[in-house]
Amino acid sequence: MKPLRTVILAKAPRPGLAKTRLIPALGASGAAQLAHRMLQHTLQQALAAGLGPVELCRTPPETSAWERIVLPPALCLSEQGEGDLGARMDRVAARTIGAGESLLLIGTDCPALDTVRLREIGDSLCCADAVMVPASDGGYVALALKRYDESLFTGIAWSTASVGAAQRARITGLDWSLTLLPALHDIDEPADLQHLPAGWARPRV
C-alpha cells in the first residue's frame, strides 16, 4: 500500500472570502468565524486520523491572508494556484500520485468528516482505485485516489448538484474500481446550518 497523503483544500477564513453563501444568514464576519472553526476542526481530525502526511493547500497565496491563522506545526503547506476547482485538484493529484503516494482530497465544509470516517476511507482504499464520500447536495466531501489520469477532473460543472454523478462517471469510465461510502452533509447554504455538530454555537452576525 502506497503512503496516503491527505490534502485539505481551503480558503483563508476572512470576511467576504470564505463561506460567502452563508453571509445572508450569518453576515460576513459570522461566516468567516464559522469557516475558521471548520478549518481548525478539519485540520485536527485529519492529523488525529494518522493516515499519513497532512497538507493544507491554501488560497489566496498571499501570506497576509493567513498571518493570524494558527496552524499546527506538523502540517505541510502548499498553494492552490490558478484555475477552477478541477484544475486545482488536478495539480494536487498529478504531483501527489506522481510522487508515489495515494491521495485523500477533502475540503473544510463537512464537520461530520471526522477521524472515524477518515480512517474508513483509508481502509476502503486498500481494496479500490478510488473511494468517494458523496455529499447530500449532490457533490462530494472526500475523494481518495490511488491512480491519476489527466481526464479525471476536466469537463465537470463544479458547484452544481451533478458534480458527484459526473465524477463517478469519470472514474468508472476509466475502468477504475470505486467504493462509495455513506453520504454526509456539508455546510454551504443557510439551510445546512442545522447539520452543524451539537455544541457548536451559531456564529455572531
ABEGO torsion letter per residue (X at the ends): XBBBBBBBBBBBBBBGABGAAAAAAAEAAAAAAAAAAAAAAAAAAAAAAGAEBBBBBBOBABAAAAAABBBBAABBBBBAEBEBAAAAAAAAAAAAAAAGBBBBBBBAABAABBAAAAAAAAAAAAABABBBBBBAAGBBABBBBABBBAAAABGBBBGBAAAAAAAAAAAAAAGBBBBBBBBBBBBABAAAAAABBBGBBBBBX
